[in-house]
Amino acid sequence: LAVHWRNRCFDTGRFRAQPVAVPVLSVGNLTLGGTGKTPMVAWLARWLNDRGARVAIVGRGYGGGPGRLNDEALELQQRLPGVPHIQNRDRVAGARQAIAEHRAEVLVLDDAFQHRRIARDLDIVLIDALAPFGYERVFPRGMLREPQRGLSRAQVVALSRADAVDAAMRQEIRQRVEAIAPQAIWLETTHAPLHWRSAQGETVAVPQLAGASVAAFSGIGNPKGFRHTLDMAGVHVADERVFPDHHHFTDQDMHALDGWVCGLGPVDAVVCTQKDLVKLNTSHIADRPLYALTIGLKISHGREAFEQELQERLAGVFDLM
């Protein structure tokens, strides 16, 4: 009821979204947990950079703390070293800071579908093929952040990890989305392994670890998605440990991981997500090399319509070459 009342206030104009001076693209989701927002934010920032736009990313900074970037921002900083990333609980203020300090021409809002106080030119909503509708209930009874009818606000809906389900399931999910948001462009995306990355920034080609026995751990919102990507990379997962999303790894945690890996017997490496690696100051666990699997977003369906929509939304603001 509270979410419905708040959304209705924005829909009827009782609450007003505050505009900023440049176009705003929002990336968000309908459910709690990981749906692949970070790869989509990175894809958008690169797409804009390639066309000569000065882009900045604005996020809330959940889990970061005062003066400290959170794990998603640290990961994006590694992926996009030339793109400024502003974190501010007040995203309107953060957006204006990005424009004033970095002369941003386009803003990408990270995890902002429910943050309706800032006006946006495009709402991109990701739903995970492995858990698309949050067990049909709003949190805490389910994993939905808001009722499914909220999708009606989206101009683009992207099914992430589309390759994790068969064609019949993808079609079933699409039909449900189209019943709520018939106007939305439909995308299907996959998370393709790009390479393994060490804490020192060295990269190892994915085939070099194919067939290797690894110990895997993660502190992300969707560990099933990470496991799916490890399977795509061709490694054998000897055992896996799952920590809460945004987990801050303590010395005690690292000692426990050492003991866990030692107890597994012969494993070739320890692997985690890039979101985890940016918080760890080590290159080995129990004398085994530690690698993060870097993934890239591939749009397997709907890319042409999506790019056309982006060009139309941004036309006249800067020259898209």
C-alpha positions in Angstrom: 0.0 0.0 0.0 2.8 2.4 0.9 4.6 1.8 -2.5 1.3 2.1 -4.4 0.5 5.4 -2.6 4.0 6.8 -3.4 3.9 5.8 -7.0 0.4 7.3 -7.4 1.6 10.6 -6.0 4.2 10.8 -8.7 1.8 9.5 -11.4 -0.8 12.2 -10.6 1.7 15.0 -10.1 1.3 15.4 -6.3 5.0 14.6 -6.1 7.1 16.1 -8.9 10.3 14.6 -10.3 13.0 17.2 -10.4 14.7 17.7 -13.8 18.4 18.3 -14.4 20.1 20.1 -17.2 21.1 17.1 -19.3 19.5 13.8 -20.4 19.2 11.1 -17.8 19.2 7.3 -18.5 18.1 5.2 -15.5 19.1 1.5 -15.1 17.2 -0.4 -12.4 15.2 -3.5 -11.6 12.0 -4.7 -10.1 13.4 -7.2 -7.6 16.0 -7.3 -4.8 19.3 -8.9 -5.6 21.5 -8.9 -8.6 20.0 -8.6 -12.1 23.1 -7.5 -14.0 22.7 -3.7 -13.6 26.5 -3.1 -13.5 27.2 -4.7 -16.9 24.4 -2.7 -18.4 25.6 0.6 -16.9 29.1 -0.2 -18.2 27.6 -1.0 -21.7 25.7 2.3 -21.8 28.7 4.3 -20.6 30.9 2.8 -23.3 28.2 3.3 -26.0 28.0 6.9 -25.1 31.8 7.4 -24.9 32.2 5.8 -28.3 29.9 8.5 -29.7 31.8 11.4 -28.1 29.6 12.1 -25.2 30.8 13.1 -21.8 29.0 10.7 -19.5 28.9 10.4 -15.7 27.4 7.7 -13.5 25.4 8.7 -10.5 24.5 6.2 -7.8 23.2 6.1 -4.2 26.3 4.4 -2.9 24.6 1.7 -0.9 27.1 -0.2 1.3 29.9 2.3 0.7 30.0 4.5 3.8 31.2 8.1 4.2 33.9 9.0 1.7 34.2 5.5 0.4 32.9 4.1 -2.9 30.7 1.0 -2.7 31.6 -2.2 -4.5 29.7 -1.6 -7.7 31.3 1.8 -8.0 34.8 0.3 -7.5 34.1 -2.3 -10.1 32.9 0.4 -12.6 35.9 2.4 -11.8 38.1 -0.5 -12.9 36.0 -1.1 -16.0 35.6 2.6 -17.0 38.6 4.5 -15.6 37.8 7.7 -17.5 34.2 7.9 -16.4 33.4 9.9 -13.3 31.2 8.2 -10.7 29.3 10.3 -8.2 27.7 8.7 -5.1 25.1 10.6 -3.2 22.0 9.5 -1.3 20.4 12.7 -2.8 20.7 11.7 -6.4 19.4 15.1 -7.6 22.3 16.8 -5.9 24.6 14.1 -7.2 23.4 14.7 -10.8 24.0 18.4 -10.5 27.4 17.8 -9.1 28.3 15.6 -12.0 27.2 18.3 -14.4 29.0 21.2 -12.6 32.3 19.4 -11.8 32.7 17.0 -14.7 30.7 18.9 -17.5 28.7 15.7 -18.0 26.4 15.8 -21.1 24.6 12.6 -20.2 24.0 10.9 -16.9 23.5 7.2 -16.2 21.7 6.5 -13.0 22.7 3.2 -11.4 19.8 1.4 -9.6 17.3 4.2 -9.8 14.0 2.7 -11.1 12.3 3.3 -7.7 14.1 6.6 -7.1 11.5 8.7 -8.8 12.5 12.1 -7.3 14.9 12.7 -10.2 13.4 13.0 -13.7 14.7 10.8 -16.4 14.5 10.5 -20.2 14.6 6.7 -20.3 13.9 4.0 -17.8 15.7 0.7 -18.5 14.6 -2.1 -16.2 16.4 -5.5 -15.9 14.7 -8.7 -14.9 16.7 -11.8 -14.2 15.7 -14.9 -16.2 16.6 -17.1 -13.1 14.1 -15.2 -10.9 12.1 -12.8 -13.0 9.2 -11.9 -10.8 10.5 -12.1 -7.3 8.3 -15.0 -6.1 5.3 -12.8 -7.0 5.3 -10.9 -3.7 6.7 -7.6 -2.5 9.5 -7.8 0.1 9.5 -9.3 2.8 7.0 -11.9 1.5 8.9 -12.1 -1.8 11.7 -10.3 -3.6 9.8 -7.6 -5.5 10.7 -4.0 -4.7 7.3 -2.9 -5.9 4.3 -4.6 -7.5 4.8 -5.9 -11.0 2.6 -3.2 -12.5 5.5 -0.8 -11.9 6.9 -2.2 -15.1 4.4 0.0 -16.9 6.7 3.0 -16.4 9.6 1.3 -18.3 10.5 2.2 -21.9 13.0 -0.7 -22.1 12.8 -4.1 -20.4 15.9 -6.3 -20.6 15.9 -10.0 -19.7 19.4 -10.7 -18.3 21.0 -14.1 -18.4 18.6 -15.0 -21.1 20.7 -18.0 -22.0 20.0 -19.5 -18.6 16.5 -20.5 -19.6 15.0 -22.1 -22.8 13.1 -20.3 -25.6 9.7 -21.3 -24.2 10.5 -19.7 -20.8 11.9 -16.6 -22.4 8.7 -16.2 -24.4 6.5 -16.8 -21.3 8.4 -14.1 -19.4 8.1 -11.7 -22.4 4.4 -12.2 -22.7 3.9 -11.4 -19.0 6.0 -8.2 -19.4 4.2 -7.2 -22.6 0.8 -7.5 -20.7 2.1 -4.9 -18.2 4.3 -2.7 -20.5 3.2 -3.2 -24.1 5.1 0.0 -25.1 8.5 -1.2 -23.8 11.3 -2.3 -26.1 12.2 -5.9 -25.3 15.9 -6.9 -24.9 17.5 -10.2 -24.2 21.0 -10.1 -22.8 23.7 -12.6 -21.8 26.7 -12.2 -19.5 29.7 -13.5 -21.5 33.0 -14.3 -19.6 35.7 -11.9 -20.9 38.8 -12.9 -18.9 40.1 -13.7 -15.5 41.6 -10.8 -13.6 44.0 -10.8 -10.6 44.1 -8.2 -7.8 47.2 -6.7 -9.6 45.2 -6.1 -12.8 46.8 -8.9 -14.7 44.4 -10.8 -17.0 44.3 -14.5 -18.0 42.3 -15.7 -21.0 39.2 -17.7 -20.1 40.4 -20.8 -22.0 43.5 -21.0 -19.8 41.4 -22.0 -16.8 39.0 -24.2 -18.7 38.8 -27.6 -17.0 40.6 -26.3 -13.9 39.3 -27.2 -10.4 38.4 -24.0 -8.5 37.0 -22.9 -5.1 34.4 -20.2 -5.7 32.9 -17.6 -3.4 30.8 -14.5 -3.8 29.0 -11.7 -1.9 26.5 -10.6 -4.5 22.7 -10.4 -4.8 22.4 -13.4 -7.2 25.0 -16.1 -6.6 23.1 -18.4 -9.0 24.0 -16.0 -11.8 27.7 -16.2 -10.9 27.6 -20.0 -10.9 25.9 -19.9 -14.3 28.7 -17.7 -15.6 31.4 -20.0 -14.1 29.8 -22.9 -15.9 30.1 -20.9 -19.1 33.8 -20.3 -18.4 34.3 -24.1 -18.3 35.8 -24.5 -14.8 35.0 -27.2 -12.4 33.7 -25.8 -9.1 35.0 -28.0 -6.3 33.0 -26.1 -3.7 31.3 -22.7 -3.3 30.7 -20.3 -0.5 28.1 -17.6 -0.5 28.2 -14.4 1.5 25.5 -11.7 1.8 25.3 -9.0 -0.9 27.7 -6.1 -0.4 29.6 -8.2 2.2 32.7 -6.5 3.7 35.4 -9.2 4.1 37.1 -9.1 7.5 40.4 -10.6 8.6 38.3 -13.3 10.2 36.6 -14.0 6.9 39.9 -14.3 5.0 41.3 -16.7 7.7 38.1 -18.8 7.3 38.5 -18.8 3.5 42.1 -20.0 3.9 41.0 -22.9 6.1 38.2 -23.7 3.7 40.4 -23.9 0.6 43.1 -25.9 2.5 40.4 -28.4 3.4 39.3 -28.9 -0.2 42.4 -30.7 -1.3 43.9 -30.0 -4.7 42.3 -27.0 -6.4 44.0 -24.9 -9.0 42.7 -21.5 -8.1 40.2 -19.5 -6.1 37.7 -17.4 -8.0 35.2 -14.7 -7.1 33.3 -11.9 -8.8 34.9 -8.6 -9.8 32.6 -6.9 -7.3 34.2 -9.0 -4.6 37.8 -8.7 -5.8 37.8 -4.9 -5.6 37.3 -5.1 -1.8 40.1 -7.7 -1.3 43.8 -6.8 -0.8 45.3 -10.1 -1.6 46.4 -12.1 -4.7 46.3 -15.6 -3.1 44.1 -17.6 -0.7 45.7 -20.6 0.9 48.6 -20.2 -1.6 46.2 -20.6 -4.5 46.0 -17.7 -7.0 42.8 -15.6 -6.7 41.0 -14.5 -9.8 37.8 -12.6 -10.6 35.8 -13.5 -13.6 35.2 -10.3 -15.6 32.0 -10.4 -17.6 30.6 -8.4 -20.5 27.1 -7.7 -21.6 25.9 -9.0 -25.0 22.5 -8.0 -26.3 21.3 -11.1 -28.1 17.9 -9.7 -29.1 16.6 -6.1 -29.6 19.8 -4.2 -29.9 18.9 -2.3 -33.1 15.6 -1.0 -31.6 17.4 -0.1 -28.4 20.1 1.9 -30.1 17.5 3.7 -32.2 15.6 4.6 -29.0 18.8 5.9 -27.4 19.6 8.1 -30.5 16.1 9.5 -30.6 16.0 10.3 -26.9 19.4 12.0 -27.1 18.9 13.7 -30.5 19.6 17.4 -30.5 21.6 17.4 -27.3 24.9 16.3 -28.7 26.2 14.9 -31.9 25.8 11.1 -32.0 28.3 10.0 -34.7 
